[in-house]
């Protein structure tokens, strides 16, 4: 999935940023940033880390969240404009309608990087409390890479994107059970970006554009303004890793440092050691157009080291190994619990 990446600090991952339009634009960061802001309010009741493991706050359910991930991966490839993507779109629309959300489709055409033909791109927006003008964004890309182009054995095999695209989509599906039960003071929009990585690697050449869906979404906010105001956004990507480790990325900390500190501060309150308050990578992702074009302060919650650097294992990123067995419902609901708490604390 990831559109842009920083080479690992320790040099243990010699990844070529296959999703980088311009690798020269990446930088590195390793030094800790200023201390977290003081915690405010109370952690959600029911969230506990016990001797038996993680228990998410109601109504979040780790087993159910993981079942959503498995269901998405059973579809197979969910690349933009394919039958698999169409099946996923129907699944998500039915899912959120049943939970009381208000799904909308943002549809436009884009030139396919291989055929040159126009392909339909569809962002899914699910609105909660649509009557409220002050709103926040919770985002994920939901398309999968066309091929596992980083796979050492079969770079043209099947890529199901369990962690990369699937985990954050499953998180929002799970969070859909919680939002209707919350006393929200701001409106919430779940946004599923299409064509985040409708990109092909051919003989070392990158064909296609990144962030197509999120760029269009951001441009529409600027070109067709409404009374709606987005005060902040949280993008989630690759958050299902069993060995979850979440640090700040350089782009998030450049554009929305207060939001980054606030979210990681909530994780600290919840006792979630997976959230580490330091800058580790500089990642180009869907939060770039939201920050740069739409001017919405947006952070990216992402664990690019999949698995961890310390494991010394080859990365599963953009390989056939990115499958549900590498992920967990615990990881998904830990991130969901942090985001849910953040939503609860939003003031009008």
Buried (B, 14 or more C-beta within 10 A) or exposed (E): BBBBBBBBBEEBBEBEBBBBBEBEEBEEBEEEBEEBEEEEEEBBEEBBBEEEEBBBBEBBBBEBBBBBBBBBBEBBBBBBBBEBBBBBBEBBBEBBEEBEBEBBEBEBEBBBBEEEEEBBBBBBBBBBBBEBEBBBBBBBBBBBBBBBBBBEEEBEEEBBBBBBBBBBBBBBBBBBBBBEEBEBBBBBBBBBBBBBBBBBBEEEEBEBBBBBBBBBBBBBBEEEEEEBBBBBBBBBBBBBBBBBBBBBBBBBBBBBBEBBBBBBBBBBBBEBEBBBBEBBBBBBBBBBBBBBBBEBBBBBBBBBBBBBBEEEBBBBBBBBBBBBEBBBBBBBBBBBBBBBBBBBEBEE
